[in-house]
Amino acid sequence: MADVNYKVNLDGVPFHIVSVGHGITGHIKMHVHSITSYEIHYIESGEGILRLRSGEHGLKKGTFYLTGPGVAHEQITVSREPMEELVLYYTVPLSCRAQPQREDWMECLLDQRFWIEDDAGEVSDILRGIIRETERRPAGFQAMIPHLAGQLFITLGRMYRAGQPEQGEVYMPCSDEGKYLQIERMFLDDPVHITIHGLAEALGLSVRQVQRLMKSHYGITFRQMQMDNKLELACRLLEDTHDSVEKIAEKTGFSAADYFGYCFKKKYGMSPGKFRKEAGQRPWITEE
């Protein structure tokens, strides 16, 4: 993924493309985007699983999917051929929702938080064009990328309008756009050892500013987000390894297995052992 900074205004709505890329992807751990963030994926080869808290979806060549605010998701490769995909991460300030009524396609685009389908060829063609312009930087690329991005968002809005859009939750907007992409990456990389001081240093902010940013964009504190990410990691280890509960507690940064069990049950309503039993043994579980 390459970090970029391209903006396009459609029907009075400012879209900000923050990152684009293509290539081989492996296991992407369970995570949630910020309240203004959306990520679109197009699978070019390989097979996998998109895991949500509400269920699972198969991924294969030609699958397109969107994940928006509040949608916890995880991507897993299940074939010998690793998945190759096109990805674009963009943001939309939620303050725009207070503006007058817009065209139907735009309302559908803004409201959609999750979408998946197996035939979105037009979307993939535009995505390839954006990525090609970003990588090669031919003459006029800075004007061409926003033009292609406009085509992409209009195409997505039309596609969602033809289906059944899922209404998103309404949040209060916040400023300092772009910082949360780095927050998500750092929590994905190491949810166990991340500290608020380390995060503040990486973002170039004070600890107090990070606390405000976390609360305004995610609606939770740093400690709550770290706990959520540690428990999500614990879920994956319970499902995908044969480690003992005690070992998983240690790997996820809990000082004692009893406290780990208490926190796990508080979040998921069952003990780690029961969770593992109900999840069953997945076909991608490997022996340690």
Sequence and secondary structure as in RCSB ss.txt:
>XXXX:A:sequence
MADVNYKVNLDGVPFHIVSVGHGITGHIKMHVHSITSYEIHYIESGEGILRLRSGEHGLKKGTFYLTGPGVAHEQ
ITVSREPMEELVLYYTVPLSCRAQPQREDWMECLLDQRFWIEDDAGEVSDILRGIIRETERRPAGFQAMIPHLAG
QLFITLGRMYRAGQPEQGEVYMPCSDEGKYLQIERMFLDDPVHITIHGLAEALGLSVRQVQRLMKSHYGITFRQM
QMDNKLELACRLLEDTHDSVEKIAEKTGFSAADYFGYCFKKKYGMSPGKFRKEAGQRPWITEE
>XXXX:A:secstr
 EEEEEEEEETTEEEEEEEEEEEEE  EEEE   TTEEEEEEEEE  EEEEETTEEEEE TT EEEE TT  EEE
EE SSS EEEEEEEEE  GGGGGS    HHHHHHHH  EEEES  HHHHHHHHHHHHHHHH  TTHHHHHHHHHH
HHHHHHHHHHHTS           SSTTHHHHHHHHHHH TTT  HHHHHHHHT  HHHHHHHHHHHHSS HHHH
HHHHHHHHHHHHHHH    HHHHHHHTT S HHHHHHHHHHHHSS HHHHHHHH   TT    
